[in-house]
């Protein structure tokens, strides 16, 4: 408790710093227009478009908020992205806590990742200072600093002590989050604070020329936390069952699922590419000039072991049989007959009991891992696999059925070309489910970023570049996803309410009183997602011998759960079509309503549209 209080005190101190910094601001209308060329500055829109606004940290008020139709214009995508970020941080983030109070530990780590990635997109958009507009250039820098100081306060507000005792996937979200912040610091420094004034185009994340920005002092702390959580999570790699693979949760029966293995792949290759090294002996001892045997040993940058882990983990995942007939990753594998908690029987010892549940984020996290594996090895097969995965996802959203009478039929991961998790239409998403689509689009944007034209070499660390043919092929493939990306960005954007907050079931205009959905579900082919798996991410982990280690004491503790109540809570709503037809309120206000997680989904899909399509026009 003392340590936790101290962390919160530091978060409060940073909050005061942010508050003082934010006293010098310009009107929001100037800020949004300052991100755009003068030719793109647009007049204010009627009150119907902007709606009532909550107080924003920057004092942004009464600025143009692009309409859904205006997302067809690149400059409007950037304006919408900035507005969405502002709403996310002003409505859901509390500076003095250094937290998004409505988030849980792992989703908060994802929120931090999304903020850092958005800041990277913003600083790239402002690569070239506007000549003759020193005030505008300073406002750009102030905006970057404002949101980045919130990332700093989150470092102290993050519940790191609790996360160290949670599931392995929870730990790996932390790794990716702080490495994303390290990447952003290097990028912004190289683009805007390097002495040479030039960015390192070949390998920005490790550029030693990036000097001058105050944020670089936080790289050792961010890197240290990433390393601690990577080392903790790596203990989940297990070869005694299924010939390899990561276990999801050390406190439950062994379950080797897609997300934990994809996270381990992506975290491993990210540690290889972006981890700058660490000589901090904490938390096991104080740092000394000479590390004691009880201290945390130093870790070098670009350790080949990280690359080996990523390659081995992807080989295992690819050969695991974890994809269904649509080419989508199902959730994972149990081991038939495993009774390790009772009589130490390992059962078959094989991953032979597959859970068919499909989640959107299970199709996304591996994408950035594949991109990193290509960069570290030069093997095009990783890019081939990534593009195949994206094409499978696009098809599974019903992209090819648009304009037909069957456009509302469930296609495996959505309908009518719009991505959807099964819990979206039911209104039963937990904080987990609310986060999933944003995770997919975050990793899609990383995968589709421009391939470097040359490799990078530093000592025994080398990366690969793309020749003109490969670069053009990759760019062409990514551009082909553009119409689908815009369709999803517009579907997400239309769910915003009067305060600019996004919903989770994309494609429903806020405030339509359910009439659009009533019309939709009356169409031929409309159906609910099938009950093919266990939706434990939204409905809780089942209390049975497959999922849990149920010794006699634990069974006794769980007896208070009423079977009828549990069945009512967990079963799918078979009569939902009739229920939806009677709905008179905004479907996105059901369940948990609009949350920081649903806002992050809007932020991620807009950023993907900007990065993959609009910024390269």
C-alpha positions in Angstrom: 0.0 0.0 0.0 2.9 2.4 0.7 4.4 1.7 -2.7 1.0 2.1 -4.3 0.4 5.5 -2.5 3.8 6.7 -3.6 3.0 5.8 -7.2 -0.2 7.7 -7.0 1.6 10.7 -5.5 4.0 10.7 -8.5 1.0 10.5 -10.8 -0.5 13.5 -9.0 2.7 15.4 -9.5 2.7 14.7 -13.2 -1.0 15.7 -13.3 -0.1 19.1 -11.9 2.6 19.4 -14.5 0.1 18.6 -17.3 -2.4 21.1 -15.8 0.1 23.9 -15.7 1.2 23.0 -19.2 -2.3 23.1 -20.5 -2.9 26.6 -19.2 -1.2 27.8 -22.4 -3.6 26.7 -25.2 -5.3 27.9 -28.3 -8.9 27.4 -29.2 -9.8 24.0 -30.5 -10.9 25.4 -33.9 -7.3 26.8 -34.4 -5.7 23.5 -33.3 -7.7 21.3 -35.6 -7.2 23.6 -38.6 -3.5 24.0 -37.7 -3.0 20.3 -38.4 -4.3 20.8 -42.0 -3.1 22.8 -44.9 -4.8 26.2 -45.3 -6.7 25.0 -48.3 -8.4 22.4 -46.1 -9.7 24.8 -43.4 -13.4 24.4 -43.3 -16.2 26.6 -41.9 -18.0 25.7 -38.7 -20.8 23.2 -38.9 -24.3 23.5 -37.5 -24.9 22.6 -33.9 -26.3 19.3 -35.1 -22.9 18.1 -36.0 -20.8 19.2 -33.0 -23.4 18.8 -30.3 -22.9 19.6 -26.6 -19.4 19.1 -25.5 -17.9 18.1 -22.2 -14.9 20.2 -21.0 -11.8 19.0 -22.8 -8.3 19.2 -21.3 -7.0 21.4 -24.1 -10.0 23.7 -23.9 -11.1 22.5 -27.3 -14.6 23.7 -28.1 -16.8 24.5 -31.0 -14.4 23.1 -33.6 -15.5 21.4 -36.8 -16.2 17.8 -36.2 -16.2 16.0 -39.6 -19.4 14.2 -40.7 -19.3 10.5 -41.6 -19.6 11.4 -45.3 -16.6 13.7 -45.0 -14.4 10.8 -44.0 -13.9 10.3 -47.7 -11.5 13.3 -47.6 -8.0 12.6 -46.2 -7.8 15.8 -44.2 -11.1 15.0 -42.5 -9.8 11.6 -41.4 -6.9 13.4 -39.5 -9.3 15.9 -38.0 -11.6 13.1 -36.9 -8.7 11.2 -35.4 -7.6 14.2 -33.3 -11.1 14.8 -32.2 -11.6 11.2 -31.2 -8.4 11.3 -29.2 -9.5 14.4 -27.4 -12.8 12.9 -26.4 -11.1 9.7 -25.2 -8.8 11.6 -22.9 -11.1 14.3 -21.7 -14.1 12.1 -21.1 -12.4 8.9 -19.8 -9.0 9.7 -18.4 -8.3 11.1 -14.9 -4.9 12.8 -14.6 -4.6 12.8 -10.9 -5.1 9.0 -10.8 -2.9 8.4 -13.9 -5.7 6.1 -15.1 -8.8 5.5 -17.2 -10.9 4.7 -14.1 -13.5 2.7 -16.1 -10.8 0.4 -17.6 -9.5 -2.8 -16.1 -5.8 -3.6 -15.8 -5.2 -5.1 -19.2 -7.5 -2.9 -21.2 -5.8 0.1 -19.6 -2.5 -1.2 -21.0 -4.2 -1.3 -24.4 -5.4 2.2 -24.0 -1.9 3.4 -23.4 -0.8 1.6 -26.5 -3.5 3.2 -28.6 -2.5 6.7 -27.3 1.2 6.2 -28.1 0.4 4.9 -31.6 -1.9 7.8 -32.3 0.7 10.3 -31.2 3.1 8.6 -33.6 0.6 9.1 -36.4 0.2 12.7 -35.5 3.9 13.4 -35.4 4.3 11.8 -38.8 1.5 13.9 -40.2 3.4 16.9 -39.0 6.8 15.8 -40.4 7.4 19.1 -42.2 7.1 22.3 -40.2 4.8 24.9 -41.6 7.0 27.8 -42.9 6.1 31.2 -41.5 3.8 29.7 -38.9 6.0 29.4 -35.8 2.9 29.7 -33.5 1.2 26.8 -35.4 4.3 24.6 -35.1 4.6 25.3 -31.4 0.9 24.4 -31.0 1.6 21.0 -32.7 4.4 20.4 -30.2 2.3 21.5 -27.3 -0.4 19.0 -28.3 2.1 16.2 -28.5 3.5 17.1 -25.1 0.1 17.3 -23.5 -1.0 13.8 -24.4 2.4 12.3 -23.9 2.5 13.6 -20.3 -0.6 11.7 -19.7 1.2 8.6 -20.8 3.9 9.4 -18.3 1.3 9.8 -15.5 -0.2 6.4 -16.6 3.2 4.8 -16.1 2.9 5.7 -12.4 -0.9 5.0 -12.3 -0.7 1.6 -13.9 -1.5 -1.3 -11.6 1.7 -3.1 -12.2 1.8 -5.0 -9.0 -1.6 -6.6 -9.7 -0.7 -7.3 -13.3 2.3 -9.3 -12.2 0.0 -11.9 -10.7 -2.5 -12.1 -13.6 -2.7 -14.3 -16.7 0.1 -14.3 -19.2 -1.8 -12.5 -21.9 -2.4 -9.6 -19.4 1.3 -9.3 -18.8 2.1 -9.3 -22.6 -0.3 -6.3 -23.2 2.0 -4.4 -20.8 5.1 -5.3 -22.8 3.6 -4.1 -26.1 2.3 -0.9 -24.5 5.6 0.4 -23.2 7.5 -0.7 -26.2 5.0 1.4 -28.3 5.8 4.4 -26.1 9.6 3.8 -26.6 9.0 3.6 -30.4 7.0 6.9 -30.3 9.7 8.7 -28.3 12.4 7.7 -30.8 10.2 8.6 -33.7 9.2 12.1 -32.4 12.8 12.8 -31.4 14.2 11.8 -34.8 11.5 13.8 -36.7 11.4 17.0 -34.7 14.3 17.1 -32.2 17.3 15.6 -34.0 20.3 17.8 -34.3 20.6 17.0 -38.0 16.9 17.8 -38.6 16.6 14.6 -40.6 14.7 11.5 -39.6 16.4 8.1 -39.8 14.3 6.6 -42.6 15.9 3.1 -42.3 15.3 2.3 -38.6 13.8 5.1 -36.7 13.2 3.1 -33.5 16.9 2.6 -32.8 18.2 5.8 -34.2 21.1 7.1 -32.1 20.8 10.5 -33.7 17.5 11.2 -31.9 18.4 13.7 -29.2 17.0 16.8 -27.6 13.5 15.8 -26.5 12.9 15.7 -22.8 10.9 12.4 -23.1 14.0 10.4 -23.8 14.7 10.3 -20.0 11.7 8.0 -19.6 12.9 5.4 -22.1 14.9 3.4 -19.4 11.8 3.2 -17.1 9.5 2.2 -19.9 12.0 -0.4 -21.2 12.5 -1.8 -17.7 8.8 -2.4 -17.2 8.5 -4.0 -20.6 11.4 -6.3 -19.8 10.0 -7.3 -16.4 6.7 -8.3 -17.8 8.2 -10.1 -20.8 10.3 -12.2 -18.5 7.3 -13.0 -16.3 5.1 -13.9 -19.2 7.8 -16.1 -20.9 7.4 -18.6 -18.1 4.1 -19.5 -19.8 5.9 -21.2 -22.7 5.3 -25.0 -22.2 6.7 -27.9 -24.1 5.2 -30.7 -21.8 1.8 -30.4 -23.5 1.0 -30.1 -27.2 4.7 -29.9 -28.1 4.9 -26.2 -27.2 2.8 -23.1 -27.0 2.0 -20.6 -24.4 -0.4 -21.4 -21.6 -3.1 -18.7 -21.1 -3.5 -18.7 -17.3 -1.3 -20.3 -14.7 -4.1 -20.5 -12.2 -6.5 -22.6 -14.4 -6.3 -25.9 -16.3 -3.9 -25.6 -19.2 -5.5 -23.8 -22.1 -3.4 -22.8 -25.1 -5.2 -20.0 -26.8 -4.6 -17.9 -29.9 -4.3 -14.5 -28.1 -1.6 -15.5 -25.6 0.5 -17.2 -28.3 0.0 -14.3 -30.8 1.0 -11.8 -28.0 4.1 -13.8 -27.2 5.1 -13.8 -30.9 4.6 -10.1 -31.3 6.1 -9.2 -27.9 9.2 -11.4 -28.6 9.9 -9.8 -32.0 9.2 -6.3 -30.6 11.7 -6.9 -27.8 14.2 -8.0 -30.4 13.6 -4.9 -32.6 12.8 -2.1 -30.1 14.0 -3.0 -26.6 17.0 -0.7 -25.9 18.5 -2.7 -23.1 18.1 -2.5 -19.4 20.6 -2.4 -16.5 18.0 -1.7 -13.7 18.3 -4.3 -11.0 14.8 -3.5 -9.6 12.5 -4.9 -8.3 14.7 -7.5 -6.6 17.4 -5.2 -5.2 18.5 -1.6 -5.5 20.8 -0.8 -8.4 24.5 -0.9 -7.5 27.6 -0.2 -9.5 28.2 -3.9 -9.4 25.2 -6.2 -9.7 24.8 -8.6 -6.8 23.8 -12.2 -7.3 20.3 -11.3 -6.0 19.9 -8.4 -8.4 18.1 -8.4 -11.7 20.9 -9.1 -14.3 21.4 -6.6 -17.1 19.7 -7.3 -20.4 21.2 -6.3 -23.8 19.3 -4.7 -26.7 18.4 -6.9 -29.6 19.1 -10.2 -27.8 18.9 -13.0 -30.4 16.9 -15.1 -27.9 13.9 -12.8 -28.5 14.0 -13.5 -32.2 14.4 -17.2 -31.6 11.3 -17.2 -29.3 9.3 -15.3 -31.9 10.2 -17.7 -34.7 9.6 -20.8 -32.7 6.3 -19.5 -31.3 5.0 -18.7 -34.8 6.0 -22.0 -36.2 4.1 -23.7 -33.3 1.0 -21.5 -33.8 0.9 -22.0 -37.6 1.1 -25.8 -37.3 -1.3 -26.0 -34.3 -4.5 -26.4 -36.3 -6.1 -23.4 -34.6 -7.8 -22.0 -37.7 -11.2 -22.8 -38.9 -12.5 -23.4 -42.5 -12.7 -19.6 -43.1 -9.1 -19.2 -42.2 -9.8 -17.5 -38.9 -8.2 -18.3 -35.6 -10.5 -19.9 -33.2 -9.9 -19.3 -29.5 -7.7 -22.2 -28.4 -7.2 -25.8 -27.3 -7.8 -27.7 -24.1 -6.1 -31.1 -23.4 -8.5 -34.0 -23.2 -8.4 -35.8 -19.9 -6.0 -33.4 -18.2 -6.4 -33.7 -14.4 -3.2 -32.3 -13.2 -5.0 -30.5 -10.3 -6.3 -33.8 -8.9 -4.4 -37.0 -9.8 -1.6 -35.5 -11.9 -2.9 -37.1 -15.1 -1.9 -35.3 -18.2 -4.6 -37.0 -20.2 -3.7 -37.2 -23.9 -1.1 -34.5 -23.5 -2.3 -33.1 -26.9 -4.1 -30.0 -28.0 -7.1 -32.0 -29.1 -10.2 -30.2 -27.6 -10.7 -27.1 -29.7 -12.9 -24.2 -28.6 -14.5 -22.8 -31.8 -15.2 -19.3 -30.4 -13.9 -16.6 -32.8 -12.9 -13.1 -31.6 -11.8 -10.2 -33.8 -8.6 -9.5 -31.9 -7.4 -13.1 -32.4 -7.1 -12.2 -36.1 -5.1 -9.0 -35.5 -2.2 -9.3 -32.9 -0.3 -11.7 -35.1 -0.2 -9.2 -37.9 2.4 -6.9 -36.3 4.3 -10.0 -35.2 4.5 -11.1 -38.8 5.6 -7.7 -39.9 8.4 -7.7 -37.3 9.5 -11.2 -38.3 9.9 -10.1 -41.9 12.0 -7.2 -40.9 14.2 -9.3 -38.7 14.6 -12.2 -41.1 13.9 -10.9 -44.6 11.6 -13.8 -45.3 8.6 -12.8 -47.5 6.6 -15.7 -46.2 5.7 -13.8 -43.1 4.2 -11.0 -45.2 2.4 -13.6 -47.4 0.8 -15.0 -44.2 -0.2 -11.6 -43.0 -1.9 -10.6 -46.2 -3.7 -13.9 -46.3 -5.0 -13.4 -42.8 -6.3 -9.9 -43.7 -8.1 -11.2 -46.8 -9.7 -13.9 -44.7 -10.9 -11.3 -42.2 -12.3 -9.0 -45.0 -14.2 -12.0 -46.5 -15.5 -13.0 -43.0 -17.1 -9.6 -42.5 -19.4 -10.2 -45.5 -17.6 -7.8 -47.8 -18.6 -9.6 -50.9 -22.3 -9.7 -49.9 -22.7 -6.0 -49.8 -25.6 -4.8 -52.0 -27.2 -8.3 -52.0 -30.3 -9.5 -50.1 -27.9 -11.5 -47.9 -25.8 -8.6 -46.7 -27.1 -8.9 -43.2 -26.3 -12.5 -42.8 -23.6 -13.4 -40.3 -20.4 -14.2 -42.3 -18.1 -15.3 -39.5 -16.7 -12.0 -38.2 -19.4 -9.5 -39.1 -21.9 -8.7 -41.8 -22.3 -6.2 -44.7 -18.6 -5.6 -44.7 -18.5 -4.4 -41.1 -16.4 -6.1 -38.4 -18.4 -7.4 -35.5 -17.8 -9.5 -32.4 -20.7 -11.8 -31.5 -21.4 -9.8 -28.3 -21.9 -6.6 -30.2 -25.4 -7.4 -31.5 -26.4 -8.9 -28.2 -25.3 -6.0 -26.2 -23.5 -8.3 -23.8 -19.9 -7.2 -24.4 -17.7 -7.0 -21.3 -14.7 -4.6 -21.1 -12.8 -7.4 -22.9 -15.2 -7.5 -25.9 -15.3 -3.7 -26.1 -11.6 -3.6 -26.7 -11.3 -6.3 -29.4 -11.9 -4.5 -32.7 -9.6 -1.6 -31.8 -6.8 -4.1 -31.2 -7.3 -5.7 -34.6 -7.1 -2.3 -36.4 -4.1 -1.2 -34.4 -2.1 -4.2 -35.5 -3.4 -4.0 -39.1 -2.0 -0.4 -39.2 1.4 -1.6 -38.1 1.5 -4.5 -40.6 0.6 -2.2 -43.5 3.1 0.6 -42.6 5.6 1.3 -45.3 8.4 -1.3 -45.7 11.9 0.3 -45.2 13.9 0.6 -48.3 17.1 -0.6 -46.7 18.1 -2.6 -43.7 19.7 -1.4 -40.5 22.9 -2.6 -39.0 24.3 -1.9 -35.5 27.0 -4.3 -34.3 25.6 -7.9 -34.6 22.1 -6.6 -35.0 20.7 -6.4 -38.5 17.3 -5.8 -40.1 16.2 -6.1 -43.7 14.8 -3.7 -46.3 12.5 -4.2 -49.2 13.5 -3.9 -52.8 11.2 -1.9 -55.2 9.2 -5.0 -56.2 8.5 -6.1 -52.7 7.7 -2.6 -51.4 5.3 -2.1 -54.3 3.6 -5.4 -53.8 3.1 -4.8 -50.1 1.8 -1.3 -50.7 -0.6 -2.5 -53.4 -2.0 -5.2 -51.2 -2.6 -2.8 -48.3 -4.1 -0.2 -50.6 -6.6 -2.9 -51.8 -8.0 -3.0 -48.2 -8.7 0.7 -48.4 -12.5 0.6 -49.3 -13.1 -2.0 -46.6 -11.1 0.1 -44.1 -13.2 3.2 -44.9 -16.4 1.2 -44.7 -15.5 0.2 -41.2 -14.3 3.6 -40.2 -17.5 5.2 -41.3 -19.5 2.4 -39.6 -17.7 3.1 -36.4 -17.9 6.9 -36.8 -21.7 6.9 -37.2 -22.2 5.4 -33.8 -20.9 8.6 -32.0 -23.4 10.3 -29.8 -23.7 14.0 -29.3 -20.6 14.1 -27.1 -18.5 12.3 -29.7 -18.4 8.9 -27.9 -18.3 5.8 -30.0 -20.4 2.7 -29.6 -19.4 -0.9 -29.9 -21.9 -2.1 -32.5 -20.7 -0.4 -35.6 -23.0 0.9 -38.3 -25.9 2.2 -36.2 -26.4 6.0 -36.2 -26.6 7.2 -32.6 -30.1 8.4 -31.7 -31.9 6.5 -34.4 -34.2 4.9 -31.8 -33.4 1.5 -33.1 -35.3 2.0 -36.4 -32.2 1.3 -38.5 -31.6 -2.0 -36.7 -35.3 -2.9 -36.8 -35.2 -2.4 -40.6 -32.0 -4.5 -40.7 -33.2 -7.5 -38.8 -36.3 -7.7 -40.9 -34.2 -8.2 -44.0 -33.8 -11.7 -45.4 -30.8 -13.5 -44.0 -30.4 -11.5 -40.8 -29.3 -13.9 -38.1 -27.5 -13.9 -34.8 -23.9 -15.3 -34.6 -23.9 -19.0 -34.0 -23.1 -20.6 -30.6 -20.0 -22.4 -31.7 -17.8 -21.8 -28.8 -17.4 -20.6 -25.2 -17.7 -16.8 -25.0 -15.7 -16.7 -21.7 -14.2 -13.3 -22.5 -17.7 -11.7 -22.1 -19.6 -14.2 -20.0 -16.9 -15.4 -17.6 -14.8 -18.5 -17.3 -17.0 -21.6 -17.0 -16.9 -23.5 -13.7 -16.1 -27.0 -14.8 -13.4 -29.5 -15.1 -12.3 -28.4 -18.5 -11.4 -24.8 -17.6 -10.6 -24.9 -13.9 -8.6 -26.9 -11.4 -11.6 -28.0 -9.3 -10.4 -29.7 -6.1 -12.9 -30.5 -3.4 -12.4 -27.2 -1.5 -12.8 -25.1 -4.6 -16.0 -27.1 -5.6 -17.4 -26.3 -2.1 -16.6 -22.6 -2.5 -18.4 -22.5 -5.8 -21.6 -24.3 -4.6 -23.3 -21.0 -3.9 -23.7 -20.4 -7.6 -27.3 -21.2 -8.6 -27.3 -23.4 -11.7 -30.5 -21.8 -13.1 -29.2 -18.3 -12.6 -25.9 -19.2 -14.1 -27.5 -20.8 -17.1 -29.7 -17.8 -17.6 -26.7 -15.5 -17.4 -24.5 -17.4 -19.7 -26.9 -18.7 -22.4 -27.4 -16.8 -25.6 -30.6 -14.8 -26.0 -32.5 -17.0 -28.5 -35.4 -14.5 -28.7 -33.2 -11.5 -29.4 -34.6 -10.7 -32.8 -38.0 -10.0 -31.3 -36.4 -8.1 -28.5 -34.5 -5.9 -30.9 -37.6 -5.1 -32.9 -39.2 -3.6 -29.8 -36.0 -1.6 -28.9 -36.7 2.2 -28.9 -33.3 3.3 -27.6 -29.9 3.5 -29.0 -28.6 -0.1 -29.3 -25.2 1.1 -28.3 -26.4 2.2 -24.9 -27.3 -1.3 -23.9 -25.0 -3.3 -21.6 -22.0 -1.2 -20.6 -22.8 1.5 -23.1 -20.1 3.7 -24.4 -16.8 3.3 -22.7 -13.1 4.1 -23.0 -12.7 0.8 -24.7 -15.3 1.5 -27.4 -13.7 4.9 -27.9 -10.4 3.3 -28.4 -11.9 1.1 -31.1 -13.0 4.3 -33.0 -9.5 5.8 -32.5 -7.8 2.7 -33.9 -9.9 2.3 -37.0 -9.6 6.0 -37.9 -5.8 5.7 -37.3 -5.7 2.6 -39.6 -7.6 4.5 -42.3 -5.3 7.4 -42.0 -2.1 5.4 -41.9 -2.9 2.8 -44.6 -4.9 5.0 -47.0 -5.3 8.7 -46.5 -1.8 9.7 -45.4 -0.3 8.2 -48.5 -2.5 9.8 -51.1 
